[in-house]
């Protein structure tokens, strides 16, 4: 699940259900970085669709927004907080964070961004070329095994045992269970 999400380019295409139901997909792409918070974003939506008395916004498409922060008819209350926190991560760490959220079923829309990042940092071990490379690193760190013993060590079996219990991985990123 390699990610190409660029948080600074988070965009939402905002239409309304009334227009859609009347055969129109009129709307506009709004760049979230142009708004300080969710309230300001909704003010822009209201201005865009000022021809409707009480518009029901329809987020018909979006780009560079992690799943769990937006749906067709809703946008998370903490989307700006989460996007700001994610913007401070480097590309590799962001990729690992999104994998972790997807696999650990973290609810981005309801979680405090700083708590999410703290939990992630506690669970994330690092990136490796393979599960066996991770197992090899763990064994290499052990001082109670001689180099002679390490040369005969079954790293593949050890990796299999590690990832059946204490760890999980995806796209080379390793996490504690």
N, C-alpha and C positions, 0 to 999 in steps of 0.2 A: 504494500500500500504506500509506495513512495508518494510523498506529497509535494505538490507544487503550489501550495497555498501561500500567498503573499498578503499578510494581514493588512498591510498599508493600502492595499487595493481592494478592500472589502466593498462590494457594491450590491445593491438590491434594486430590482426592477419593480416599481410600485404602481400597481393598477388598483381597480376596485371591482368588487363582485358585481355591482350594478352595471358598470360598463361592460364587463365580461359577459354577463347574462343577456345584455342587449347587443351582443355581437362585436364589441369593441375591445381591443387589448390596449387601448390608449393608456399610457403611463410614462414613466421616465426612470432611467437609471440614476439612483442616488448613491453617492460615494459616502460611506459612513464616516470617513475621516474629516468630512466637511462639517460635522456636527459634534458638539461637545458632549451630548448625552442623548438618551432615548427620547426625552421630552422635546428637545430641539429637532430631532429627526422626525418625530410625529408632527411637529409644527410645519415642517417642510412638506410632509405628505398632505396635510390639510390644505396648504396653499396650492399644491399641485392639483388637488381635486376639489378646489373651492366651488366648483359648479354643482356639487352634491351637498345636500343639507347635512346628512350624517353618514359620510362614506365608510364602508367596510373595506379596509385596505386588503389588497390581495398581493402578496409577495410572489409574483409569478416566476421569478428567477433570481438567482443570487450567485455571486462569484467570490471566492477567497474568504468564505465564512465556514468554519468547521460545522459539520452536522451536529445537531443538538442545540444550536443557538437560534435557529430560524425555521419556520415552517410556512406553508402557504398562507396561513391566516394569523400567524403570531410571530413575534420577535421577542427574544428573551429580555427580561427586565435588566439583566446584568451583562448584556452583550458588549457594551462599551468597556466595562471593567475587564471582562475576559479578554477582549481583543487587545486592550492596552497591555495586559500582562503577557499575552502571547507574543506581542510585538517585540518584547524585550528578550525573547529567546532566539538563539542562532538557528539556522535552517535545520541542522541535524537534530538539535534538541526539540525543536518544534515538531519534526517528523515523529520522534520518539514519543512526545507528549500526546499527539493525536492518535497514535497506535495504542498507547496506554489507555486513553479515554475510550476508544472504540472497544477494546478487549476487556476492560475492567468495568465497563458499563457505567462510567462516570457521567453524571448528568450535568453537562456544562451550563444548562439554562438555570439550574437551581443552586449550584454550588458557588461558594465564595472563591474568587479567583486565587487569592493567596493561599487558602487552604488546599485547593486543588494542586497548585504548584508544589506546595510542601509535601503533600502525599506522593506526588509524582517523584520528587527528588528522593524520597525515602525508598521508593520501589525500583527506580531505574538504576541498573548496574552499569550499562555501557553498550557500545556497539562492537561486534565481533564479526569476523569473516564467516564463522560457522559455530555451531553449538560445541563442536569438538575443540575449536580454538579457545572458547571460554573455559571448557573443562581443563585444557592444557595449562591455561593461566592459573587456575586454582591450584593445580598440582605443583606448578613451578613455584608458587608462593610458599609451599610447605617446606619447612626446614627439616622435618623428621624423616624425609625420604631421600635416599642417596641418589646421585645421578645414575648409578647403575640400576636401581629399582625403577627410576623414571623411564629409562629406555625400554623397559619391558611392560610398561603400564598400558592398559587397554583404555585409551582415552575415549574411544567411541562408545564403549559400554558405560563408562562413567558419565559421559554426557547424557546418554539415554536415561540413566538413573536420575541425574540432576533435573532434567526437564520433564520427568514424570512426577515430580513432587515440589521441590523448593523454588524452581525457576520456570519461566516461560519466555519464548522469544518469537519475534516476527521481524522479517526483513533485516536480520542481523542485530536488532536491538534486544537486549536481555533485561528481564525484569524479575524481581522477587515475586513469588506467588502470594 
